[in-house]
Amino acid sequence: MQEETKYQIVLAASQYIKEKNLSQNEVARLSGINSGYLSNMLNQKFIVSVKGKDVEIADRWFYQLSDWAQLPFKKQVWEVIPTRQFSEILAQLEYAKKTSSVITLVADTGLGKTYIIDRFQHRHPRQCVKVTINSTYKLKDILAAICDKIGVEAAWSTSQTLTALIEKFKELKRNGEKMIIIIDEAENMQLPVLKMLKGLYDGIKGYTSIALIATDQLIHTLDRMRRKDATGIPQLFRRLKAGIRHINNHNEGFKPFFEKYIPNDKALQKLLLTLCSNYGELHDYLEPVLREAFETDQPVTEHMFRLYHNLPNY
């Protein structure tokens, strides 16, 4: 990485840190960057002392700082387009955070939920605790992730860790922080995690908001467990029920994206309509072609698109 690029990243990150009124300790915890490295980087000193020798700070720490602060390190060929779903999800998260309420946002896959959450987290780096669930996550993994993000040391037992988290969130509320826990891809939560969620809900209700982001699979899973009378699930479902919000497609289609990126190529628009069923698929097909067009200084056309994706033109 060139020296000039490092300075650009550090200066832009410093501006973001100042804007959000974050301490260096908070930045180190939230970004996962070694505090010693971070201190030198922010002071525009790109070396550290290791065993008495000056060693250059590796490029990966600058990339990590850039990613955490969501800096446009590369030319952004795919920009934010405020669809109705984008605005609706952001508004729901802002309301939940403001009121310390619990919501469950249910939306189809490919709607851009994770991208929107990242934008929300960028607005509220200190107050937003985001955990993305996958099918391999155990209860201790999720608790450890939350602990790490708010500076709590995980205890040897689950119940002690949960108690420590609840006390920390109450302390943050008393200090004027409006915290929100966002659990993304919540449809992947297993029964032990769902039971923990009930305990967390009961402990921090009124102190911290919780937002579950999921597909319909979460509602189907909860309903199935509830009908089977799985321990704790009927009570959890009752707590969540009033806060369930379905984010609909509104039949908006891809028009805002077509108008932004390929307004005059009706043939490519038609092709993308046959290939893509959601925003995520549209991004995966179109974004790399936009980048290729930018880097080679060519216009985006149906022909170029077909060549890039090796699609025959019957």
LUMTI-459182 format. One line per 8 residues: number of its first residue (from 1); for each residue y, z, x of C-alpha. Coordinates in steps of 0.1 Angstrom, whole numbers, padded with zeros to 4 digits, always signed. Example, Ala and Ser with C-alpha at 12.3 -4.5 7.8 and 13.67 -1.06 7.14 Angstrom:
1) -0045 +0078 +0123 ~ -0011 +0071 +0137 $
***
This chain:
1) +0000 +0000 +0000 ~ +0034 -0009 +0013 ~ +0059 +0019 +0022 ~ +0084 +0005 -0002 ~ +0059 +0007 -0031 ~ +0052 +0043 -0023 ~ +0089 +0052 -0024 ~ +0092 +0033 -0058 $
9) +0063 +0053 -0072 ~ +0076 +0087 -0060 ~ +0112 +0080 -0072 ~ +0100 +0069 -0107 ~ +0076 +0098 -0109 ~ +0103 +0123 -0098 ~ +0125 +0110 -0126 ~ +0097 +0115 -0152 $
17) +0090 +0150 -0139 ~ +0127 +0159 -0141 ~ +0129 +0145 -0176 ~ +0100 +0165 -0188 ~ +0111 +0197 -0169 ~ +0078 +0201 -0152 ~ +0072 +0223 -0121 ~ +0052 +0210 -0091 $
25) +0024 +0234 -0099 ~ +0022 +0219 -0135 ~ +0022 +0184 -0121 ~ -0005 +0192 -0096 ~ -0027 +0206 -0124 ~ -0020 +0179 -0150 ~ -0023 +0150 -0125 ~ -0052 +0164 -0105 $
33) -0034 +0157 -0072 ~ -0037 +0182 -0043 ~ -0007 +0204 -0045 ~ +0000 +0201 -0007 ~ -0002 +0163 -0009 ~ +0020 +0163 -0040 ~ +0047 +0184 -0024 ~ +0050 +0161 +0006 $
41) +0049 +0130 -0016 ~ +0077 +0142 -0039 ~ +0097 +0151 -0007 ~ +0092 +0115 +0005 ~ +0070 +0127 +0034 ~ +0039 +0106 +0033 ~ +0019 +0125 +0060 ~ +0001 +0159 +0059 $
49) -0010 +0181 +0087 ~ -0048 +0184 +0090 ~ -0062 +0206 +0117 ~ -0030 +0203 +0137 ~ -0029 +0165 +0134 ~ -0006 +0144 +0112 ~ -0026 +0123 +0088 ~ -0012 +0097 +0064 $
57) -0016 +0105 +0027 ~ -0042 +0081 +0013 ~ -0031 +0053 -0011 ~ -0053 +0067 -0039 ~ -0030 +0096 -0044 ~ -0001 +0073 -0050 ~ -0022 +0053 -0074 ~ -0031 +0085 -0092 $
65) +0005 +0097 -0094 ~ +0014 +0063 -0108 ~ -0014 +0063 -0134 ~ -0006 +0099 -0145 ~ +0031 +0091 -0151 ~ +0022 +0058 -0167 ~ +0044 +0039 -0143 ~ +0045 +0001 -0144 $
73) +0030 -0003 -0110 ~ +0018 -0038 -0118 ~ +0037 -0063 -0140 ~ +0030 -0053 -0176 ~ +0019 -0084 -0194 ~ +0006 -0065 -0224 ~ +0035 -0044 -0239 ~ +0036 -0019 -0266 $
81) +0038 -0035 -0300 ~ +0045 -0009 -0327 ~ +0021 -0019 -0354 ~ +0020 +0001 -0386 ~ -0011 +0020 -0374 ~ +0006 +0028 -0341 ~ +0036 +0043 -0359 ~ +0014 +0061 -0384 $
89) -0008 +0078 -0358 ~ +0022 +0088 -0337 ~ +0039 +0103 -0367 ~ +0008 +0122 -0378 ~ +0004 +0137 -0342 ~ +0041 +0146 -0341 ~ +0039 +0164 -0374 ~ +0008 +0183 -0365 $
97) +0023 +0194 -0332 ~ +0055 +0205 -0350 ~ +0037 +0225 -0377 ~ +0007 +0238 -0356 ~ -0016 +0223 -0382 ~ -0051 +0208 -0380 ~ -0056 +0171 -0387 ~ -0085 +0146 -0385 $
105) -0074 +0110 -0380 ~ -0101 +0086 -0390 ~ -0097 +0050 -0379 ~ -0119 +0020 -0371 ~ -0129 +0013 -0336 ~ -0106 -0011 -0317 ~ -0075 +0000 -0335 ~ -0059 +0013 -0303 $
113) -0064 +0050 -0310 ~ -0069 +0060 -0274 ~ -0039 +0039 -0262 ~ -0017 +0055 -0288 ~ -0028 +0090 -0278 ~ -0020 +0083 -0242 ~ +0015 +0073 -0252 ~ +0018 +0105 -0272 $
121) +0006 +0126 -0242 ~ +0031 +0109 -0220 ~ +0058 +0121 -0244 ~ +0045 +0157 -0242 ~ +0027 +0162 -0208 ~ +0029 +0200 -0208 ~ +0021 +0206 -0245 ~ -0006 +0180 -0251 $
129) -0042 +0189 -0241 ~ -0064 +0158 -0245 ~ -0102 +0158 -0242 ~ -0122 +0127 -0246 ~ -0158 +0134 -0258 ~ -0188 +0113 -0248 ~ -0224 +0117 -0260 ~ -0234 +0136 -0228 $
137) -0208 +0163 -0231 ~ -0221 +0198 -0234 ~ -0201 +0227 -0248 ~ -0193 +0241 -0214 ~ -0179 +0207 -0203 ~ -0154 +0206 -0231 ~ -0144 +0242 -0227 ~ -0140 +0237 -0189 $
145) -0118 +0206 -0195 ~ -0095 +0225 -0219 ~ -0093 +0255 -0194 ~ -0084 +0231 -0166 ~ -0055 +0216 -0185 ~ -0038 +0249 -0194 ~ -0046 +0268 -0162 ~ -0073 +0292 -0175 $
153) -0103 +0302 -0154 ~ -0135 +0296 -0173 ~ -0156 +0328 -0177 ~ -0193 +0332 -0171 ~ -0200 +0331 -0209 ~ -0190 +0308 -0236 ~ -0176 +0335 -0258 ~ -0155 +0350 -0230 $
161) -0141 +0315 -0221 ~ -0133 +0309 -0258 ~ -0115 +0343 -0260 ~ -0095 +0335 -0229 ~ -0084 +0302 -0243 ~ -0074 +0317 -0276 ~ -0053 +0343 -0258 ~ -0037 +0317 -0236 $
169) -0027 +0295 -0265 ~ -0012 +0325 -0283 ~ +0008 +0334 -0252 ~ +0021 +0298 -0249 ~ +0032 +0299 -0286 ~ +0050 +0332 -0279 ~ +0068 +0315 -0250 ~ +0081 +0288 -0273 $
177) +0055 +0261 -0265 ~ +0042 +0239 -0294 ~ +0008 +0230 -0281 ~ -0016 +0205 -0295 ~ -0053 +0199 -0286 ~ -0064 +0163 -0291 ~ -0101 +0157 -0292 ~ -0106 +0119 -0289 $
185) -0138 +0101 -0299 ~ -0147 +0132 -0318 ~ -0175 +0114 -0336 ~ -0195 +0122 -0304 ~ -0194 +0159 -0309 ~ -0228 +0176 -0312 ~ -0236 +0207 -0333 ~ -0229 +0233 -0306 $
193) -0195 +0218 -0300 ~ -0187 +0216 -0338 ~ -0196 +0253 -0341 ~ -0173 +0261 -0311 ~ -0146 +0241 -0328 ~ -0148 +0264 -0359 ~ -0143 +0295 -0336 ~ -0114 +0279 -0318 $
201) -0098 +0269 -0351 ~ -0101 +0304 -0364 ~ -0086 +0319 -0332 ~ -0056 +0296 -0328 ~ -0047 +0287 -0364 ~ -0009 +0289 -0367 ~ -0005 +0291 -0329 ~ -0017 +0256 -0318 $
209) -0024 +0224 -0336 ~ -0057 +0205 -0333 ~ -0061 +0168 -0338 ~ -0095 +0152 -0341 ~ -0095 +0115 -0335 ~ -0126 +0097 -0347 ~ -0142 +0069 -0366 ~ -0159 +0074 -0400 $
217) -0190 +0085 -0381 ~ -0176 +0120 -0377 ~ -0171 +0124 -0415 ~ -0206 +0111 -0422 ~ -0221 +0135 -0396 ~ -0202 +0165 -0410 ~ -0212 +0156 -0445 ~ -0249 +0152 -0436 $
225) -0249 +0185 -0417 ~ -0231 +0202 -0446 ~ -0257 +0190 -0471 ~ -0284 +0203 -0448 ~ -0265 +0236 -0446 ~ -0263 +0236 -0408 ~ -0250 +0269 -0395 ~ -0212 +0270 -0396 $
233) -0207 +0234 -0407 ~ -0199 +0240 -0444 ~ -0172 +0264 -0433 ~ -0159 +0240 -0407 ~ -0158 +0211 -0432 ~ -0138 +0233 -0456 ~ -0113 +0240 -0429 ~ -0109 +0203 -0419 $
241) -0111 +0187 -0454 ~ -0074 +0189 -0464 ~ -0063 +0175 -0431 ~ -0084 +0144 -0430 ~ -0062 +0113 -0429 ~ -0076 +0077 -0430 ~ -0056 +0052 -0410 ~ -0061 +0019 -0427 $
249) -0058 -0016 -0413 ~ -0032 -0026 -0439 ~ -0045 -0062 -0435 ~ -0017 -0067 -0409 ~ -0038 -0090 -0388 ~ -0027 -0102 -0353 ~ +0006 -0117 -0364 ~ +0028 -0093 -0343 $
257) +0007 -0101 -0312 ~ +0007 -0139 -0318 ~ +0045 -0139 -0323 ~ +0049 -0120 -0290 ~ +0026 -0138 -0267 ~ +0015 -0172 -0282 ~ +0040 -0180 -0309 ~ +0036 -0218 -0308 $
265) -0001 -0223 -0300 ~ -0017 -0224 -0335 ~ -0050 -0237 -0321 ~ -0053 -0206 -0298 ~ -0043 -0183 -0326 ~ -0070 -0198 -0348 ~ -0096 -0195 -0320 ~ -0087 -0158 -0315 $
273) -0091 -0151 -0352 ~ -0127 -0164 -0350 ~ -0134 -0144 -0318 ~ -0117 -0110 -0325 ~ -0122 -0085 -0353 ~ -0098 -0058 -0340 ~ -0069 -0051 -0317 ~ -0092 -0039 -0289 $
281) -0111 -0072 -0288 ~ -0078 -0092 -0290 ~ -0066 -0073 -0259 ~ -0098 -0078 -0240 ~ -0097 -0115 -0246 ~ -0060 -0122 -0243 ~ -0046 -0098 -0217 ~ -0065 -0111 -0187 $
289) -0054 -0147 -0196 ~ -0018 -0136 -0199 ~ -0021 -0120 -0164 ~ -0037 -0151 -0150 ~ -0009 -0172 -0165 ~ +0017 -0149 -0150 ~ +0002 -0149 -0115 ~ -0003 -0187 -0114 $
297) +0030 -0195 -0132 ~ +0013 -0215 -0160 ~ +0018 -0215 -0197 ~ -0009 -0198 -0219 ~ -0027 -0226 -0238 ~ -0060 -0229 -0257 ~ -0073 -0251 -0228 ~ -0065 -0224 -0202 $
305) -0080 -0197 -0224 ~ -0113 -0216 -0228 ~ -0115 -0223 -0191 ~ -0109 -0186 -0183 ~ -0136 -0174 -0207 ~ -0159 -0203 -0202 ~ -0158 -0212 -0238 ~ -0169 -0248 -0247 $
313) -0146 -0269 -0268 ~ -0169 -0284 -0294 $
***
